[in-house]
Amino acid sequence: MRSTDVDAPELDNSDVRHEYSDVPVRAILGFGLGLVVVSALISFLLWLLFGYFDAEAKREDPRPRPLARQAPSPPPPRLQALTPPEGRGFDAAPHDELIRFLESEENLLESYGWVDRGTGTVRIPIERAMDVLVQRGVPTRPHASPPSPNRGGAVGESNSGRTVGVVKP
């Protein structure tokens, strides 16, 4: 059934017609194909250009000397690495060394000894040092002289011992 075979004459408009050529398909396909070809050509030329740059960089780089290829050792202190020995899990030596170190530090904290005989500085256990502090009290600084009457200290802020002049009304 064609649209002109409709029984409703009010739907028929003889002045309105459709376009016979909507879009230039050949021109759009030609443009797309040209775009693909130009993109491929540019990509190929860039690949050649970067290959040239890479060859130039390799040519200008000096050949490394055999002794320079060794990785430099890190600065001290050098830490131990856990390397698994044959037939066992991880090596226990670093763990044992840490335990020995912690035991020696604990021994220093819990024993009496000289730090410096020349100055008379000794080391005492922590528990004993706390008892001495409770008995003698915490040492304090000697009292500073009071500020002069025309100068007052800055109140409520750190002033590093400086005094700030007070303006009297």
Secondary structure, DSSP 8 states (H G I E B T S, - for coil): --GGG-S-GGG--TT----S--S-HHHHHHHHHHHHHHHHHHHHHHHHHHHHHHHHHHHHS----GGGGS-----SS--------TTSSS-SHHHHHHHHHHHHHHHHHTS-EEEETTTTEEE--HHHHHHHHHHH------------TTEEE-TTS--TT-EEE----
